[in-house]
Amino acid sequence: LMHGLLTVRQYLNAADPGENDLINKINDLWDTVEWDWFTKGGEDVLYWHWSPSLGWIMNFPIHGYNEALITYFLAAASSTHAIEAEVYHTGWALNGGIINGNTYYGIPLPLGYAYGGPLFFAHYSFVGLNPETLQDTYANYWTQNVNHTLINREHCIVNPQDYVGYSSDCWGLTSSDNNFGYDAHSPTNDLGVITPSAALSSFPYTPEYAMDALEFFYYTIGDKTWGEYGFYDAFNVTDGWFGTSYLAIDQGPIIIMIENYRTGLLWDLFMSCPEVEIAADKLGFTY
């Protein structure tokens, strides 16, 4: 939410009274977010959930590496409820424990789970946070995201479980609906489900391969993957299942990342936030 609101704030014109009112409301919201509260009394980690009636009952710390880098980045940038750098290094980066360094299908992976995990890890934090030159002590994030994407695609080409339909044009494993409900699809949790947002949200990283996938989904599979609001969430050719749902968390990154590939608009807006420099300096990022 705040990732998006700060991006919108940078787009608005403070000289326009109506837009300036929105800017002030966004700043008020930003200042009231109690990021430090989610350290659960001062632990060196952020937690996902707190409830006024159930407290910390879910007890779910946010450790890397996954989609939540932006949470620590914003928490470090706050002028009212900031976390200390140690929360990032210990809680998120696990004092270097997020480093992978192994090679999969001949492609090195700097961070995270074996084979990279669901591909949305390369999207959610980076709809505004520009990874092109982003680096800290743990990784170069452009290399991380490009290689994560290439590993995901290569897994679909190799297709070790012989699913029907997988190819160099039909690829993309990430969290989505499936014919069983919902799951976090990845090379290590491959259920035969292709999710268009995985490939299409990767336009900045592998534009030719993303376009191959887009054309295959639209022209070859056709109306089984495409409806009134764009691409349906997922499909499983092996099981003859083609979903008809639209998930905003999958549709949104497609639109945003295509625009970032085309013009860099959302990246430019978010990276113009003064909060970016504050967080980067505190956490040891260069960009």
KEPADO-643056 format. One line per field, with one value per atom (N, C-alpha, C): residue number from 0; residue in one letter; x, y, z. Coordinates in steps of 0.05 Angstrom, whole numbers, padded with zeros to 5 digits. Atoms other than C-alpha are relative to their C-alpha. Example, Ala and Ser with C-alpha at 12.3 -4.5 7.8 and 13.67 -1.06 7.14 Angstrom:
nr = [0  0  0  1  1  1]
rest = [A  A  A  S  S  S]
px = [00018  00246  00018  -00016  00273  -00015]
py = [-00024  -00090  00024  -00024  -00021  00022]
pz = [00000  00156  00000  -00001  00143  00014]
***
This chain:
nr = [0  0  0  1  1  1  2  2  2  3  3  3  4  4  4  5  5  5  6  6  6  7  7  7  8  8  8  9  9  9  10  10  10  11  11  11  12  12  12  13  13  13  14  14  14  15  15  15  16  16  16  17  17  17  18  18  18  19  19  19  20  20  20  21  21  21  22  22  22  23  23  23  24  24  24  25  25  25  26  26  26  27  27  27  28  28  28  29  29  29  30  30  30  31  31  31  32  32  32  33  33  33  34  34  34  35  35  35  36  36  36  37  37  37  38  38  38  39  39  39  40  40  40  41  41  41  42  42  42  43  43  43  44  44  44  45  45  45  46  46  46  47  47  47  48  48  48  49  49  49  50  50  50  51  51  51  52  52  52  53  53  53  54  54  54  55  55  55  56  56  56  57  57  57  58  58  58  59  59  59  60  60  60  61  61  61  62  62  62  63  63  63  64  64  64  65  65  65  66  66  66  67  67  67  68  68  68  69  69  69  70  70  70  71  71  71  72  72  72  73  73  73  74  74  74  75  75  75  76  76  76  77  77  77  78  78  78  79  79  79  80  80  80  81  81  81  82  82  82  83  83  83  84  84  84  85  85  85  86  86  86  87  87  87  88  88  88  89  89  89  90  90  90  91  91  91  92  92  92  93  93  93  94  94  94  95  95  95  96  96  96  97  97  97  98  98  98  99  99  99  100  100  100  101  101  101  102  102  102  103  103  103  104  104  104  105  105  105  106  106  106  107  107  107  108  108  108  109  109  109  110  110  110  111  111  111  112  112  112  113  113  113  114  114  114  115  115  115  116  116  116  117  117  117  118  118  118  119  119  119  120  120  120  121  121  121  122  122  122  123  123  123  124  124  124  125  125  125  126  126  126  127  127  127  128  128  128  129  129  129  130  130  130  131  131  131  132  132  132  133  133  133  134  134  134  135  135  135  136  136  136  137  137  137  138  138  138  139  139  139  140  140  140  141  141  141  142  142  142  143  143  143  144  144  144  145  145  145  146  146  146  147  147  147  148  148  148  149  149  149  150  150  150  151  151  151  152  152  152  153  153  153  154  154  154  155  155  155  156  156  156  157  157  157  158  158  158  159  159  159  160  160  160  161  161  161  162  162  162  163  163  163  164  164  164  165  165  165  166  166  166  167  167  167  168  168  168  169  169  169  170  170  170  171  171  171  172  172  172  173  173  173  174  174  174  175  175  175  176  176  176  177  177  177  178  178  178  179  179  179  180  180  180  181  181  181  182  182  182  183  183  183  184  184  184  185  185  185  186  186  186  187  187  187  188  188  188  189  189  189  190  190  190  191  191  191  192  192  192  193  193  193  194  194  194  195  195  195  196  196  196  197  197  197  198  198  198  199  199  199  200  200  200  201  201  201  202  202  202  203  203  203  204  204  204  205  205  205  206  206  206  207  207  207  208  208  208  209  209  209  210  210  210  211  211  211  212  212  212  213  213  213  214  214  214  215  215  215  216  216  216  217  217  217  218  218  218  219  219  219  220  220  220  221  221  221  222  222  222  223  223  223  224  224  224  225  225  225  226  226  226  227  227  227  228  228  228  229  229  229  230  230  230  231  231  231  232  232  232  233  233  233  234  234  234  235  235  235  236  236  236  237  237  237  238  238  238  239  239  239  240  240  240  241  241  241  242  242  242  243  243  243  244  244  244  245  245  245  246  246  246  247  247  247  248  248  248  249  249  249  250  250  250  251  251  251  252  252  252  253  253  253  254  254  254  255  255  255  256  256  256  257  257  257  258  258  258  259  259  259  260  260  260  261  261  261  262  262  262  263  263  263  264  264  264  265  265  265  266  266  266  267  267  267  268  268  268  269  269  269  270  270  270  271  271  271  272  272  272  273  273  273  274  274  274  275  275  275  276  276  276  277  277  277  278  278  278  279  279  279  280  280  280  281  281  281  282  282  282  283  283  283  284  284  284  285  285  285  286  286  286]
rest = [L  L  L  M  M  M  H  H  H  G  G  G  L  L  L  L  L  L  T  T  T  V  V  V  R  R  R  Q  Q  Q  Y  Y  Y  L  L  L  N  N  N  A  A  A  A  A  A  D  D  D  P  P  P  G  G  G  E  E  E  N  N  N  D  D  D  L  L  L  I  I  I  N  N  N  K  K  K  I  I  I  N  N  N  D  D  D  L  L  L  W  W  W  D  D  D  T  T  T  V  V  V  E  E  E  W  W  W  D  D  D  W  W  W  F  F  F  T  T  T  K  K  K  G  G  G  G  G  G  E  E  E  D  D  D  V  V  V  L  L  L  Y  Y  Y  W  W  W  H  H  H  W  W  W  S  S  S  P  P  P  S  S  S  L  L  L  G  G  G  W  W  W  I  I  I  M  M  M  N  N  N  F  F  F  P  P  P  I  I  I  H  H  H  G  G  G  Y  Y  Y  N  N  N  E  E  E  A  A  A  L  L  L  I  I  I  T  T  T  Y  Y  Y  F  F  F  L  L  L  A  A  A  A  A  A  A  A  A  S  S  S  S  S  S  T  T  T  H  H  H  A  A  A  I  I  I  E  E  E  A  A  A  E  E  E  V  V  V  Y  Y  Y  H  H  H  T  T  T  G  G  G  W  W  W  A  A  A  L  L  L  N  N  N  G  G  G  G  G  G  I  I  I  I  I  I  N  N  N  G  G  G  N  N  N  T  T  T  Y  Y  Y  Y  Y  Y  G  G  G  I  I  I  P  P  P  L  L  L  P  P  P  L  L  L  G  G  G  Y  Y  Y  A  A  A  Y  Y  Y  G  G  G  G  G  G  P  P  P  L  L  L  F  F  F  F  F  F  A  A  A  H  H  H  Y  Y  Y  S  S  S  F  F  F  V  V  V  G  G  G  L  L  L  N  N  N  P  P  P  E  E  E  T  T  T  L  L  L  Q  Q  Q  D  D  D  T  T  T  Y  Y  Y  A  A  A  N  N  N  Y  Y  Y  W  W  W  T  T  T  Q  Q  Q  N  N  N  V  V  V  N  N  N  H  H  H  T  T  T  L  L  L  I  I  I  N  N  N  R  R  R  E  E  E  H  H  H  C  C  C  I  I  I  V  V  V  N  N  N  P  P  P  Q  Q  Q  D  D  D  Y  Y  Y  V  V  V  G  G  G  Y  Y  Y  S  S  S  S  S  S  D  D  D  C  C  C  W  W  W  G  G  G  L  L  L  T  T  T  S  S  S  S  S  S  D  D  D  N  N  N  N  N  N  F  F  F  G  G  G  Y  Y  Y  D  D  D  A  A  A  H  H  H  S  S  S  P  P  P  T  T  T  N  N  N  D  D  D  L  L  L  G  G  G  V  V  V  I  I  I  T  T  T  P  P  P  S  S  S  A  A  A  A  A  A  L  L  L  S  S  S  S  S  S  F  F  F  P  P  P  Y  Y  Y  T  T  T  P  P  P  E  E  E  Y  Y  Y  A  A  A  M  M  M  D  D  D  A  A  A  L  L  L  E  E  E  F  F  F  F  F  F  Y  Y  Y  Y  Y  Y  T  T  T  I  I  I  G  G  G  D  D  D  K  K  K  T  T  T  W  W  W  G  G  G  E  E  E  Y  Y  Y  G  G  G  F  F  F  Y  Y  Y  D  D  D  A  A  A  F  F  F  N  N  N  V  V  V  T  T  T  D  D  D  G  G  G  W  W  W  F  F  F  G  G  G  T  T  T  S  S  S  Y  Y  Y  L  L  L  A  A  A  I  I  I  D  D  D  Q  Q  Q  G  G  G  P  P  P  I  I  I  I  I  I  I  I  I  M  M  M  I  I  I  E  E  E  N  N  N  Y  Y  Y  R  R  R  T  T  T  G  G  G  L  L  L  L  L  L  W  W  W  D  D  D  L  L  L  F  F  F  M  M  M  S  S  S  C  C  C  P  P  P  E  E  E  V  V  V  E  E  E  I  I  I  A  A  A  A  A  A  D  D  D  K  K  K  L  L  L  G  G  G  F  F  F  T  T  T  Y  Y  Y]
px = [00017  00000  00017  -00017  00053  00019  -00017  00098  -00015  00016  00042  -00007  00007  00020  00023  -00024  00090  00006  -00004  00096  -00020  00020  00030  00006  -00007  00052  00020  -00020  00112  -00011  00012  00067  -00017  00018  00021  00014  -00010  00030  -00008  00005  00037  -00012  00011  00018  -00030  00029  -00052  -00013  00011  -00095  -00011  00012  -00133  00021  -00021  -00071  00018  -00016  -00033  -00014  00015  -00089  00005  -00006  -00077  00029  -00028  -00002  00001  -00001  -00014  -00013  00013  -00061  00018  -00019  -00010  00022  -00021  00044  -00010  00011  -00002  -00002  00002  -00015  00028  -00027  00059  00011  -00011  00077  -00013  00014  00026  00005  -00005  00049  00021  -00018  00081  00017  -00017  00134  00014  -00015  00173  -00017  00018  00111  00003  00000  00119  00027  -00023  00185  -00007  00011  00141  00016  -00013  00172  00030  -00029  00241  00017  -00016  00262  00013  -00014  00310  -00012  00014  00258  -00028  00027  00191  -00019  00020  00128  -00023  00022  00072  -00025  00027  00011  -00001  00008  -00016  -00030  00029  -00089  -00006  00007  -00120  -00014  00014  -00160  00017  -00015  -00111  00030  -00028  -00044  00018  -00020  00015  -00004  00005  -00019  00011  -00011  00005  00030  -00029  00077  00016  -00012  00102  00021  -00021  00169  00005  -00006  00188  00030  -00028  00254  00003  -00005  00286  00010  00005  00291  -00027  00026  00222  -00009  00011  00176  00000  00004  00181  00023  -00022  00246  -00010  00010  00205  -00010  00010  00175  00022  -00023  00243  00011  -00010  00263  -00016  00017  00203  00001  -00002  00208  00025  -00024  00279  -00001  00002  00258  -00018  00020  00204  00014  -00010  00216  -00013  00015  00168  00001  00001  00170  00020  -00020  00234  00011  -00016  00270  00029  -00029  00344  00011  -00012  00391  00003  -00004  00403  -00024  00024  00331  00000  -00003  00344  00021  -00022  00410  -00004  00005  00389  -00026  00026  00315  -00005  00005  00312  00022  -00022  00381  00013  -00009  00393  00031  -00029  00464  00015  -00012  00480  -00013  00013  00436  -00017  00016  00395  00017  -00017  00456  -00002  00002  00449  00027  -00026  00508  00003  -00001  00490  -00008  00007  00479  -00021  00022  00415  -00003  00002  00410  00023  -00023  00478  -00002  00005  00452  00004  -00005  00479  -00022  00021  00429  00012  -00013  00455  -00014  00015  00399  -00023  00026  00342  00000  00004  00314  00012  -00009  00338  -00018  00014  00317  -00016  00011  00292  -00027  00027  00222  -00019  00019  00159  00010  -00013  00175  -00010  00009  00134  00020  -00021  00194  00015  -00014  00225  -00018  00018  00164  -00010  00015  00128  00016  -00016  00184  00010  -00014  00207  -00019  00018  00145  00008  -00010  00173  00029  -00028  00240  00016  -00013  00285  00024  -00023  00332  00023  -00020  00372  00028  -00027  00431  00000  00003  00407  00019  -00020  00460  00004  -00009  00477  00021  -00021  00525  -00006  00009  00484  -00003  00006  00469  -00001  00009  00463  -00028  00027  00388  -00010  00006  00386  00009  -00009  00428  -00018  00018  00384  -00026  00026  00320  00001  -00004  00345  00005  -00008  00376  -00023  00023  00315  -00020  00018  00273  00010  -00012  00320  -00001  00002  00321  -00028  00028  00245  -00007  00006  00240  00014  -00015  00294  -00011  00013  00259  -00024  00023  00197  00009  -00011  00240  00009  -00010  00275  -00024  00025  00207  00005  -00008  00233  -00024  00023  00162  -00018  00014  00140  -00029  00026  00080  -00006  00009  00040  00000  00002  00049  00023  -00024  00113  00018  -00019  00162  00014  -00015  00208  -00019  00020  00145  -00022  00021  00098  00014  -00016  00132  -00010  00006  00124  -00014  00010  00116  00000  00002  00091  -00026  00024  00037  -00025  00025  -00033  -00021  00021  -00099  00010  -00005  -00096  -00026  00024  -00145  -00005  00004  -00136  -00007  00005  -00145  00020  -00021  -00083  00026  -00026  -00009  00022  -00024  00060  00017  -00013  00084  00028  -00029  00159  00013  -00013  00210  00001  00000  00211  -00028  00028  00135  -00016  00011  00116  -00024  00025  00044  -00011  00009  00039  -00016  00016  00008  00017  -00013  00030  -00017  00013  00013  00010  -00010  00017  00014  -00013  00036  00030  -00028  00102  00018  -00016  00129  -00005  00007  00092  00009  -00011  00114  00030  -00029  00185  00010  -00009  00187  00025  -00026  00242  00024  -00023  00286  00007  -00005  00277  -00021  00021  00237  -00007  00006  00244  -00015  00014  00224  -00028  00027  00166  -00018  00017  00141  -00007  00006  00147  -00024  00021  00103  -00027  00024  00053  -00014  00011  00044  -00011  00010  00037  -00026  00025  -00015  -00023  00022  -00055  -00008  00006  -00049  -00003  00001  -00037  -00021  00020  -00079  -00026  00024  -00126  -00019  00020  -00191  -00001  -00002  -00175  00016  -00017  -00125  -00007  00004  -00155  -00030  00027  -00219  -00004  00007  -00252  00020  -00019  -00200  00029  -00028  -00138  00004  -00006  -00104  -00012  00009  -00137  00024  -00022  -00097  00019  -00018  -00070  -00013  00011  -00078  00018  -00015  -00057  -00008  00007  -00056  -00001  -00001  -00038  -00026  00025  -00102  -00024  00022  -00143  -00015  00013  -00157  00009  -00006  -00161  -00016  00014  -00177  -00014  00015  -00226  00000  -00001  -00208  00021  -00020  -00171  00008  -00010  -00127  00015  -00013  -00107  00030  -00029  -00040  00016  -00014  -00024  -00004  00005  -00057  00017  -00014  -00025  00029  -00028  00048  00004  -00002  00036  00000  00003  00013  00024  -00022  00066  00027  -00026  00125  00003  -00002  00108  00006  -00005  00106  00029  -00028  00173  00019  -00016  00201  -00001  00004  00172  00013  -00007  00187  00014  -00011  00211  -00016  00016  00154  -00002  00005  00138  00027  -00027  00212  00009  -00010  00228  -00015  00015  00172  00007  -00006  00186  00028  -00028  00261  00005  -00002  00250  -00008  00008  00222  00025  -00022  00269  00004  -00002  00253  00019  -00017  00292  00029  -00028  00358  00004  -00002  00344  00003  -00002  00332  00026  -00024  00390  00024  -00023  00439  00000  00001  00415  00007  -00002  00415  00025  -00025  00478  -00005  00006  00446  00013  -00007  00474  -00020  00019  00430  00006]
py = [-00024  00000  00025  -00024  00051  00002  00001  00030  00015  -00013  00051  00029  -00027  00113  00019  -00018  00142  00005  -00004  00130  00019  -00019  00166  00028  -00026  00223  00014  -00012  00234  00009  -00007  00238  00026  -00022  00291  00027  -00027  00366  00016  -00015  00404  00028  -00027  00469  -00001  00003  00442  -00005  00002  00451  -00028  00026  00386  -00022  00020  00345  00004  -00005  00379  -00011  00012  00357  -00030  00029  00285  -00005  00003  00293  00001  -00002  00316  -00024  00024  00258  -00025  00023  00208  00003  -00005  00240  -00006  00006  00235  -00030  00029  00162  -00013  00010  00149  00004  -00006  00182  -00016  00015  00141  -00030  00029  00072  -00007  00007  00041  -00025  00022  -00002  -00013  00011  -00010  -00017  00017  -00039  -00029  00027  -00100  -00014  00015  -00117  -00015  00015  -00146  00006  -00007  -00107  00003  -00006  -00095  -00022  00021  -00160  00010  -00008  -00155  -00014  00011  -00177  00012  -00009  -00153  -00025  00022  -00196  00008  -00005  -00204  00010  -00004  -00201  00009  -00006  -00167  00007  -00005  -00164  00012  -00011  -00121  -00021  00020  -00182  -00026  00025  -00239  00005  -00006  -00203  -00012  00011  -00240  -00030  00029  -00308  -00014  00013  -00322  -00004  00003  -00310  -00006  00005  -00305  00022  -00020  -00268  00001  -00004  -00239  -00003  00005  -00271  -00001  00002  -00266  -00028  -00020  -00281  -00007  00004  -00271  00027  -00024  -00216  00025  -00021  -00173  00019  -00019  -00135  00029  -00028  -00071  00007  -00006  -00078  00010  -00009  -00072  00027  -00025  -00017  00024  -00022  00026  00004  -00002  00010  00016  -00014  00036  00030  -00027  00100  00018  -00016  00123  00021  -00021  00189  00000  00001  00171  -00026  00027  00096  -00019  00015  00071  -00024  00022  00005  00007  -00003  00002  -00019  00016  -00027  -00029  00028  -00088  -00017  00016  -00109  -00011  00009  -00113  -00022  00019  -00149  -00027  00024  -00198  -00013  00012  -00207  -00008  00006  -00203  -00016  00012  -00221  -00023  00022  -00271  -00001  -00003  -00244  -00014  00013  -00269  -00026  00026  -00331  00000  00000  -00307  -00005  00005  -00317  -00029  00027  -00376  -00007  00004  -00376  -00025  00025  -00442  00006  -00002  -00454  -00020  00017  -00482  00002  00000  -00503  00017  -00016  -00469  00029  -00028  -00403  00005  -00006  -00374  00016  -00014  -00351  00012  -00013  -00299  -00005  00001  -00304  -00020  00013  -00345  -00030  00029  -00415  -00013  00015  -00469  00005  -00006  -00452  00026  -00027  -00384  00003  -00003  -00399  00011  -00012  -00370  00026  -00022  -00317  00027  -00026  -00263  00013  -00012  -00254  00022  -00019  -00216  00023  -00021  -00172  00018  -00016  -00148  00023  -00021  -00109  00020  -00015  -00083  00014  -00016  -00051  00029  -00028  00015  00001  00000  -00002  -00011  00007  -00003  -00017  00018  -00063  00004  -00001  -00041  00004  -00005  -00014  -00004  00003  -00034  -00022  00019  -00069  00005  -00003  -00082  -00021  00019  -00127  -00028  00027  -00188  -00007  00007  -00182  00025  -00019  -00143  -00009  00009  -00144  -00003  00005  -00139  -00028  00027  -00201  -00021  00018  -00234  -00005  00003  -00220  -00011  00012  -00235  -00030  00029  -00301  -00016  00015  -00321  -00005  00003  -00309  -00022  00020  -00349  -00028  00027  -00408  -00010  00008  -00408  -00009  00007  -00409  -00026  00024  -00461  -00025  00023  -00507  -00009  00007  -00504  -00012  00012  -00520  -00029  00027  -00579  -00018  00014  -00600  -00028  00026  -00655  -00018  00017  -00679  -00005  00006  -00682  00010  -00012  -00636  00007  -00008  -00624  00030  -00028  -00556  00017  -00016  -00532  00003  -00005  -00501  00026  -00026  -00442  00023  -00021  -00402  -00002  00004  -00430  -00006  00003  -00418  00020  -00019  -00384  -00013  00012  -00413  00020  -00018  -00370  -00006  00004  -00366  00008  -00006  -00369  -00020  00020  -00405  -00025  00024  -00477  -00017  00017  -00534  -00014  00011  -00554  00022  -00022  -00485  00023  -00021  -00441  -00011  00010  -00454  00018  -00015  -00424  -00017  00017  -00456  00010  -00006  -00459  -00025  00024  -00507  -00023  00020  -00543  -00007  00006  -00543  00003  -00002  -00555  -00019  00016  -00578  00000  -00001  -00568  00025  -00024  -00499  00023  -00024  -00441  00024  -00025  -00371  00023  -00020  -00317  00023  -00023  -00263  -00005  00006  -00299  00010  -00008  -00289  00029  -00027  -00224  00022  -00020  -00188  00001  00001  -00206  00014  -00014  -00161  00016  -00014  -00117  -00018  00018  -00177  -00016  00017  -00221  00008  -00010  -00180  -00018  00017  -00227  -00025  00024  -00288  00006  -00008  -00251  00005  -00004  -00230  -00026  00027  -00302  -00012  00012  -00323  00015  -00016  -00266  -00009  00007  -00284  -00029  00028  -00358  -00001  00000  -00346  00011  -00015  -00298  -00012  00009  -00326  -00030  00029  -00400  -00013  00011  -00416  00016  -00016  -00358  00005  -00008  -00348  -00018  00016  -00404  00014  -00015  -00356  00029  -00029  -00288  00006  -00008  -00254  00030  -00028  -00187  00018  -00017  -00162  -00008  00008  -00192  -00030  00028  -00258  -00011  00014  -00307  -00008  00003  -00326  -00023  00023  -00395  -00022  00023  -00459  -00024  00025  -00532  -00017  00015  -00565  -00029  00029  -00633  -00010  00008  -00635  00012  -00011  -00598  00022  -00021  -00541  00028  -00028  -00468  00018  -00017  -00419  00023  -00023  -00362  00023  -00021  -00320  00022  -00022  -00253  00008  -00008  -00238  00026  -00027  -00165  -00002  00002  -00186  -00012  00010  -00220  00019  -00019  -00171  00025  -00025  -00110  00000  00001  -00130  -00002  00001  -00147  00028  -00027  -00076  00017  -00017  -00042  -00007  00008  -00083  00004  -00006  -00076  00030  -00029  00000  00006  -00004  -00003  -00008  00008  -00040  00020  -00019  00010  00027  -00028  00076  00004  -00003  00063  00019  -00020  00107  -00005  00005  00074  -00002  -00001  00062  00028  -00027  00134  00015  -00014  00159  -00008  00009  00115  00008  -00006  00125  00029  -00028  00200  00008  -00005  00194  00006  -00004  00224  -00023  00023  00164  -00022  00020  00120  00004  -00006  00155  -00005  00005  00151  -00030  00028  00076  -00012  00011  00062  00007  -00007  00100  -00016  00014  00066  -00030  00029  -00005  -00008  00007  00000  -00007  00005  00000  00022  -00020  00035  -00004  00001  00052  00021]
pz = [00000  00000  00000  -00002  00021  -00024  00024  -00037  -00023  00021  -00084  00006  -00006  -00047  -00002  00003  -00044  -00030  00029  -00119  -00012  00009  -00131  00009  -00010  -00087  -00018  00016  -00131  -00028  00025  -00192  00002  -00004  -00163  -00001  00003  -00173  00025  -00025  -00107  -00005  00006  -00143  -00005  00003  -00155  00027  -00027  -00092  00006  -00004  -00101  00002  -00001  -00115  00024  -00024  -00058  00024  -00022  -00012  00002  00001  -00034  00010  -00009  -00023  00030  -00029  00048  00014  -00012  00062  -00002  00003  00035  00021  -00020  00079  00028  -00026  00139  00005  -00002  00126  00004  -00001  00115  00029  -00027  00182  00022  -00022  00221  -00001  00001  00198  00021  -00022  00260  -00007  00009  00227  00024  -00023  00292  00018  -00016  00326  -00007  00010  00283  00005  -00011  00316  00025  -00023  00371  00026  -00025  00428  -00002  00003  00399  -00010  00012  00366  -00026  00024  00308  -00025  00023  00257  00000  00003  00230  -00001  00001  00237  -00019  00019  00187  00012  -00009  00230  00030  -00028  00293  -00001  -00002  00314  00028  -00027  00370  00017  -00016  00391  00004  -00001  00377  00004  -00005  00386  -00021  00018  00356  -00004  00000  00353  -00024  00024  00282  00002  -00006  00304  -00025  00026  00232  -00007  00006  00225  -00030  00029  00157  -00004  00007  00139  -00030  00029  00070  -00007  00021  00016  -00013  00013  -00013  -00011  00013  -00038  00018  -00021  00026  00004  -00003  00015  00003  -00002  00005  00027  -00027  00074  00018  -00016  00107  -00010  00012  00059  00009  -00009  00076  00030  -00029  00150  00008  -00007  00150  -00007  00010  00114  00016  -00015  00163  00017  -00017  00198  00027  -00025  00254  00015  -00013  00267  -00014  00015  00234  00016  -00012  00247  -00003  00002  00259  -00022  00021  00207  00008  -00010  00251  -00005  00005  00241  -00028  00028  00166  -00002  00004  00171  00015  -00016  00226  -00008  00005  00212  -00028  00028  00137  -00013  00014  00113  00015  -00016  00169  00003  -00002  00176  -00022  00023  00107  -00008  00006  00110  -00025  00025  00050  -00025  00023  00005  -00009  00011  -00041  -00013  00013  -00090  -00016  00016  -00123  -00029  00028  -00197  -00007  00008  -00227  -00030  00029  -00300  -00012  00010  -00308  00006  -00005  -00281  00030  -00029  -00215  00013  -00015  -00163  00025  -00023  -00113  00027  -00025  -00061  -00001  -00002  -00036  -00001  00000  -00041  -00025  00023  -00087  -00024  00024  -00158  00001  -00001  -00134  00013  -00011  -00109  -00020  00019  -00140  -00012  00014  -00191  00009  -00010  -00157  00019  -00017  -00111  -00016  00018  -00171  -00008  00010  -00180  00022  -00019  -00117  00011  -00012  -00084  -00021  00021  -00151  -00020  00017  -00181  00001  -00003  -00154  00006  -00006  -00125  -00024  00025  -00186  00005  -00005  -00186  -00020  00022  -00248  00010  -00011  -00207  00030  -00029  -00137  00010  -00011  -00095  00029  -00027  -00023  00006  -00006  00014  -00007  00005  -00003  -00030  00028  -00078  -00017  00021  -00142  -00008  00003  -00149  -00029  00028  -00224  -00008  00005  -00229  00013  -00014  -00177  -00015  00013  -00214  -00028  00027  -00284  00002  -00002  -00263  00012  -00011  -00221  -00023  00023  -00284  -00019  00019  -00329  00011  -00012  -00280  -00001  00000  -00276  -00029  00028  -00352  -00008  00008  -00361  00012  -00012  -00313  -00016  00017  -00357  -00026  00025  -00418  00005  -00007  -00385  00008  -00006  -00356  00012  -00011  -00310  00006  -00006  -00294  -00024  00025  -00367  -00001  00002  -00360  -00029  00027  -00424  -00003  00006  -00455  00007  -00007  -00422  -00024  00022  -00471  00004  -00002  -00484  -00004  00003  -00501  00021  -00020  -00448  00027  -00025  -00381  00020  -00022  -00314  00023  -00024  -00245  00023  -00023  -00188  00015  -00016  -00135  -00016  00015  -00165  00007  00000  -00169  -00015  00016  -00193  00001  00000  -00204  00026  -00027  -00131  00020  -00018  -00101  -00005  00003  -00093  00011  -00010  -00085  -00010  00007  -00089  -00020  00020  -00154  -00005  00005  -00167  -00010  00009  -00195  00021  -00020  -00128  00010  -00006  -00123  -00026  00027  -00195  -00003  00002  -00203  -00028  00027  -00278  -00007  00002  -00270  -00011  00012  -00315  00008  -00008  -00289  -00018  00019  -00343  00013  -00013  -00293  00005  -00005  -00280  -00023  00023  -00350  -00007  00010  -00366  00019  -00018  -00303  -00001  00003  -00323  -00025  00024  -00384  00004  -00003  -00355  00000  -00004  -00341  -00025  00024  -00403  -00021  00017  -00453  -00024  00023  -00513  00009  -00010  -00472  00010  -00010  -00440  -00024  00024  -00509  -00013  00010  -00533  00015  -00017  -00475  -00005  00005  -00486  -00026  00026  -00559  00000  -00002  -00543  00015  -00016  -00489  -00016  00013  -00532  -00027  00028  -00603  -00002  00003  -00593  00018  -00017  -00532  -00002  00007  -00544  00023  -00020  -00507  00024  -00025  -00458  00021  -00019  -00426  00002  00003  -00444  00003  -00003  -00422  00001  00000  -00411  00013  -00016  -00361  -00004  00005  -00392  00003  -00003  -00379  00025  -00024  -00332  00017  -00019  -00272  -00006  00003  -00290  -00016  00014  -00329  00004  -00003  -00326  -00024  00024  -00395  00005  -00006  -00367  00011  -00012  -00327  -00015  00015  -00379  00014  -00016  -00331  -00009  00007  -00352  00019  -00019  -00296  -00013  00010  -00305  00020  -00020  -00245  -00008  00002  -00244  00028  -00026  -00184  -00003  00002  -00174  00006  -00007  -00143  -00023  00024  -00209  -00024  00022  -00258  00003  -00005  -00225  -00009  00008  -00233  -00030  00029  -00307  -00012  00011  -00322  00007  -00010  -00279  -00012  00009  -00301  -00030  00029  -00375  -00003  00002  -00364  00008  -00008  -00327  -00022  00023  -00386  -00023  00022  -00436  00006  -00006  -00400  00026  -00027  -00329  00018  -00014  -00305  00030  -00028  -00239  00016  -00012  -00224  00005  -00002  -00237  00022  -00021  -00193  00028  -00027  -00133  00008  -00007  -00137  00004  -00006  -00135  00028  -00028  -00064  00017  -00019  -00012  00019  -00018  00030  -00010  00012  -00018  00009  -00008  -00002  00029  -00028  00072  00006  -00004  00070  -00011  00012  00023  00017  -00017  00067  00026  -00026  00130  -00003  00003  00102  -00017  00015  00058  -00029  00028  -00011  -00017  00020  -00072  -00023  00022  -00132  -00020]
***
